[in-house]
């Protein structure tokens, strides 16, 4: 009686495991249990984002070229191919397998006789026969040909949906890889845009410094003239000369930074650093208009990195369910077709065939299957927390970009007010200096303040544009031509 109870428990165990595998926890349906994302949603009106965030023909051309030449983006698309191939491999397990084989052999056999027209006989056990009855027996050998062909088919019946779930997980991985490639493209576009803005800003700074150097040199001439007339001191002359050299040094540094940003852009485009870019822009474009708002409710659909994290979470969930189903029996069908002949023209005359079905139930494997279930569940749990972290980061990046844009707009407006005030202060101090009411140090201070404020305005304009780039990147970009694998020269078409 005791043994019958044990058998009953054993037979009911697979059914229980199947039910647990179907209704067990699914982490991708429990994200709101950890943190409520709905509280972070708001209305963010960006309008229809431009193709490359900042509308400029030169920048558009550079980004389009980077999409088909940048090594990191091409690597990401190669991984998409790799994941797609893995999904096809997983899909193949749902179909029967069919194989065919053919062999041919020739053997040399000694100690037998060959009869005329009677085929091959074994070693003679009868009375000695005449040579006319059995043919030529000189040497006592014979060459025998053997031809064989076979066909085999096998199919695992996926009653537990274990194979289907593994195939579904592989398909989710392939989709995640495609989302990764899109995320990499957006990251590349943002990095290239930032580098282009830095290059243009440095060129604009060079132009500003050239103007300031010209003004400073004219101030040197004026102070030297006043010194020759006894209206200025030697100290005034040397202070103005020092200021002029300061501007000249800043100009040298700005030109050096122009070269480094050119090298960076060339590398992002997949060229050697000395490649001629053809970038001619010297003035920053205007920042796009930002209408106030918050986090868009469809953020997680547009952010490819968030989508990739969620797809991998679903894939890990699916594999965890498949690991449980490994404890269930498996059913396998097989068939074989076999033919054997001594002459190749007779190979298809007679066939042998077999059909079989097998049922396999794992009983004891040293805890491997249970450990596999725990491993798969832990992997799904890790992906769950990874997705939560990615989602929270996405929400923070949108909020941060909005806060930085608003603060930078106020800062830029303040700088422009400062520049107006500094220009007025320089004019008034020069007038009073000429009248002898002020020392030249105050003129020099006003000049330095104006020059520095104008340089700060250029950098503030660039930073404001960079924050807009961060915002569009944070909400998933506005690109329409990077969802598919790039084609063309330099792309993955060869």
C-alpha positions, 0 to 999 in steps of 0.5 A, spaced: 500 500 500 505 504 501 508 503 494 502 505 491 501 511 494 508 513 492 507 511 485 501 516 485 504 521 488 510 520 483 505 520 477 501 527 480 508 530 480 508 532 473 501 535 473 503 539 479 509 542 476 505 543 469 500 547 473 506 551 477 509 552 470 503 556 467 501 560 473 507 561 477 510 568 478 511 572 472 516 578 474 514 582 468 507 583 470 509 586 477 513 592 476 508 596 479 509 592 485 516 595 486 515 602 484 509 606 481 511 609 475 504 613 474 506 618 479 512 620 474 508 621 468 506 628 466 504 632 459 511 634 455 509 637 449 516 637 445 512 638 438 514 633 432 522 633 434 526 634 428 530 628 424 536 630 428 534 634 434 537 640 431 535 642 424 542 643 420 544 640 414 551 640 415 549 636 422 544 632 418 549 629 413 554 627 419 549 623 423 547 620 417 554 618 415 555 616 422 549 611 422 553 607 416 560 607 418 561 608 426 564 601 428 560 601 435 553 602 431 555 596 426 557 592 431 550 593 435 547 591 428 551 585 427 549 583 434 542 583 432 544 578 426 547 574 431 540 574 436 536 573 430 540 567 428 539 564 435 532 565 434 532 561 428 536 555 431 531 555 437 525 555 432 528 549 428 527 545 435 519 545 433 520 542 427 522 535 425 529 533 423 530 529 417 537 526 415 539 522 409 546 518 409 549 513 403 555 509 404 559 504 399 564 499 400 568 494 396 571 488 400 576 483 398 575 476 401 579 470 401 577 462 401 571 462 397 569 460 390 565 463 385 560 460 381 559 462 374 552 465 374 550 463 381 553 469 385 557 469 391 557 463 395 560 462 402 566 457 403 565 450 400 563 445 405 561 440 399 565 435 395 570 438 390 567 441 384 570 442 377 572 449 375 567 449 370 561 449 375 564 454 379 568 459 375 575 461 376 578 459 383 585 461 382 587 465 388 581 463 392 579 471 393 573 475 391 571 482 391 565 484 394 561 491 393 556 493 398 551 499 397 547 502 403 542 508 404 538 510 409 533 516 411 532 518 419 526 522 421 525 525 429 520 529 432 519 531 439 512 532 441 512 539 445 506 537 449 509 541 455 510 547 451 518 547 453 521 548 446 515 553 444 517 557 451 525 557 449 523 559 442 519 565 444 525 567 449 530 567 443 525 571 439 525 576 445 532 576 445 532 578 438 528 584 439 532 586 445 538 586 441 534 590 435 532 595 441 540 595 443 542 597 436 537 603 436 539 605 443 546 605 440 544 609 434 541 614 439 547 615 443 551 616 437 547 621 434 547 625 441 555 624 442 556 626 435 551 632 436 555 634 442 561 634 439 559 638 433 556 643 438 563 643 441 566 644 435 562 650 432 562 653 439 570 653 439 570 656 432 565 661 434 569 663 440 575 663 436 572 669 432 570 672 438 577 672 441 580 675 434 575 681 435 577 681 442 585 681 440 584 686 435 580 691 441 586 689 446 591 691 441 588 698 439 587 699 447 595 698 447 596 703 441 592 708 445 595 707 452 602 707 448 600 714 445 597 717 451 604 715 455 608 718 450 604 724 451 605 724 458 597 722 460 598 715 462 603 711 466 608 705 464 604 701 468 598 702 464 601 700 458 604 694 461 597 692 464 594 693 457 599 689 454 598 683 459 591 683 457 592 683 450 597 677 451 592 673 455 587 674 449 592 671 445 593 665 449 586 664 450 586 664 442 591 659 441 588 654 446 581 655 443 584 653 436 587 647 439 580 645 442 578 646 435 583 641 432 581 636 438 573 636 436 575 635 429 579 629 431 573 626 435 568 627 430 572 624 424 573 618 429 565 618 430 564 617 423 569 611 422 575 615 419 582 616 421 583 623 426 586 627 420 580 626 415 577 632 412 570 633 415 568 639 411 565 642 417 564 650 415 559 652 420 562 658 425 556 660 429 551 656 433 544 655 431 538 657 435 535 653 441 529 649 439 523 652 443 521 648 449 514 648 451 513 646 459 511 639 461 513 633 464 515 626 463 511 623 457 506 617 458 509 613 453 516 614 455 517 607 456 515 605 449 520 610 445 526 609 450 529 603 446 534 602 452 528 601 457 524 597 451 530 592 451 530 591 458 523 589 459 524 584 453 530 581 456 525 581 463 520 577 459 525 573 456 528 571 462 521 569 465 519 565 459 526 561 460 524 560 468 518 557 466 521 552 461 526 550 466 520 548 470 517 544 464 524 540 464 521 536 469 516 533 465 516 527 461 518 528 453 515 524 448 519 523 441 517 520 435 522 517 430 522 513 423 528 510 419 528 507 412 534 503 410 536 499 404 542 494 402 544 491 396 551 489 392 549 492 386 547 500 386 542 499 381 538 494 386 539 499 391 531 501 391 528 495 390 527 493 397 527 497 403 526 496 411 523 501 415 522 502 423 517 507 426 518 508 434 515 512 440 519 514 446 517 517 453 522 519 457 521 522 464 527 524 468 528 521 475 534 523 478 540 527 475 543 529 482 539 536 483 541 539 476 534 540 474 532 543 480 538 548 480 537 550 473 530 552 475 533 556 481 538 559 476 533 561 471 528 564 477 534 568 479 536 570 472 529 573 471 529 576 478 536 580 476 533 582 470 526 585 474 531 589 478 535 591 472 529 593 468 526 597 474 533 601 475 533 602 467 526 605 468 528 610 474 534 612 470 529 614 464 525 618 468 530 621 472 534 623 465 527 627 463 526 631 469 534 633 469 534 635 462 528 639 463 530 642 469 537 644 466 534 647 460 530 652 464 536 654 469 540 654 463 535 659 459 535 664 465 543 663 466 543 665 458 538 671 459 542 673 465 549 673 461 546 677 456 544 682 461 551 682 464 554 683 457 550 689 456 552 692 463 559 691 461 559 694 455 556 700 458 561 700 464 567 700 459 564 706 455 563 710 461 570 708 464 574 710 458 570 716 458 572 718 465 579 715 464 580 720 458 578 725 463 583 723 468 577 722 473 579 714 473 585 710 473 586 705 467 585 699 472 578 700 472 578 701 464 582 694 464 577 691 469 571 693 465 574 690 458 576 684 461 569 683 464 566 684 457 570 680 454 569 674 459 562 675 459 562 674 451 566 668 451 561 665 457 555 667 452 558 662 447 559 657 452 552 658 455 549 657 448 552 651 447 550 648 453 543 650 452 543 646 446 546 640 449 541 640 454 536 640 449 540 634 446 539 630 452 532 631 453 531 628 446 535 623 447 532 622 454 525 621 451 527 616 446 530 621 440 526 623 434 529 619 429 525 615 423 531 612 419 535 608 424 530 603 426 532 598 421 539 595 419 543 601 415 545 599 408 550 602 403 557 603 403 561 602 410 555 598 412 553 591 414 552 589 406 558 585 405 
